[in-house]
Amino acid sequence: MTFNATGLRYDDVDVGDELPPLDLPLTRSLIVATAIASRDYQDVHHDPGLAQERGSKDIFMNILSTNGFVGRFVTDWAGPDAVLKKVSIRLGAPNYPGDTMRMTGSVTKKADGLVEVAVRGANGLGDHVSGTVTLELPRD
């Protein structure tokens, strides 16, 4: 696999290629800031007391933040010239403050100029997110 200033090229990627893992420390500030940045003001993402009243052990990351981290994970690997065409994710265990989410992935399909990457983000409770990202890489 070749990486240059513009990132990966379509011909550089093969089915089975593993993406470098990415560990994301889940701080309280990260969870609150990303919820606010995505204009999600639901109290379960910033108020521990109200989150507990609603049955959660603490505040937790919202889906828009998770979706953004999935995109970051794939584009950090692919480079700035990659174009995300489709992101399909499913949430599982919550991302609570004090844990770490480890993002992993591998190339599962390559056809017609598109690359599909299976992604997984796991924390101490299990899988937080799983799904696929389809992207277009530059061709020679």
N, C-alpha and C positions, 0 to 999 in steps of 0.2 A: 504494500500500500504506500503510495506516495502522497506527501502533503507539502504544499508550497504556500506562498503568500496568499493565493486565492483559494486555498483549501483543496479538498479532494476533487478528482475528476471521475466521471462515470466509469471509465475503463480501469480505474485504480481499485475499484471496490468489487469484492466477490461475496457470494452467498456464504455465510458462515463466519465472516469477519466479525470479531468482537470489538465493541466500543470500549475505550478506557473507562473504568468505573468512575463515578463522581459521588463523593460524600458531601452531603449538605447538612451541616449542623442546624438543628431546628431550634433556634432561639425564640424566645417570646417576642423580641423586637422584630425578627424576620416575619413571623406569623402575622403580627399586627400590621407592620408596614406594608406587606404585600396585599393584605386584605384592603387596607385603605387605598393603596395605589390602584387597585382594581375596582374601587368605589363600592366595595362590599362592606357595608356598615353594620351587618348583623352582629348582635352582641356576642354570639358564641365564638367570634373570631377576635375579640378584644377584651371582653369582660369576664374574668375567671369566675366570679360569683354567679353571674347570670348564666354562664355556660353550665355550671354545676347544677343550678336550679332546673335547667332543661335536660339534665341527665348525663352530661358529659363530665369526665373527671377534670377537665381544664379546657382552655380555649384550644381551637384546632385550626389547621390550615384550610383555606377555602379551595374550591375546585379550580377557580381561575388562576390562583397561584401555582397549584399543581400543574396545570396545563402549561403555564409559562416555564416552569422548571423542566418539563419534558421537552419543550421546544429548545430551551437553552442546551440541554444535554446533547441533543442530536446535532444542533448547529455548531456547538463547540467542537464536535468531532468532524463534521463535514466541512466547515469553513464558511466564510461570508458570502460565497457565491451560490450556496445551496438555497433552494426555494422549497419551503414546506408546502406540500400540496394537500395533505390530509393528516389530521391528528385524531385518532380514535382511542380514547382511554376509558378505563373503568376504575372507580375508586373502591378501596377496601378499608383497611384499618386506618384510623385517624392519625394524622401527624400532630403529635403533642409537643410542647416545648420540652427541651432537655434531652430529646432523642436525636438520632441522626438518620437521615434517609439516604440509602445507598442506591444510586441509579446505575443500572446495568443494561446492556442491550447487545443485539447482534443483527446482522443483515440476514433477512429471511427470504427475500425475493428481489430479483433484478430483471426487469423486462421493459421494453418500449421506452427506454430513457428514464425510467423511474426506479427508485430503490426503496424497498420497504424494510424498516427496522422495527423489530420487536423490542419494547422497552419494559422495564420493571423498576419500580422504586420501592424498596423495602425498609422498614424500620423495626424496632424491637418487638412490635406487636405482630408483624407479618407484612404482607404486601399492602402498601398504601395505594399504589397505582400500577396498572398493567395495561398494555395496549400496543398499538402500532402507529408508526409515523411513516408516511410516504413522502419522499422528497425527490426533487429533480436536481441532478448534479450537472455541471458543465461538461460538454463533450468536446473532444478534439476536433 
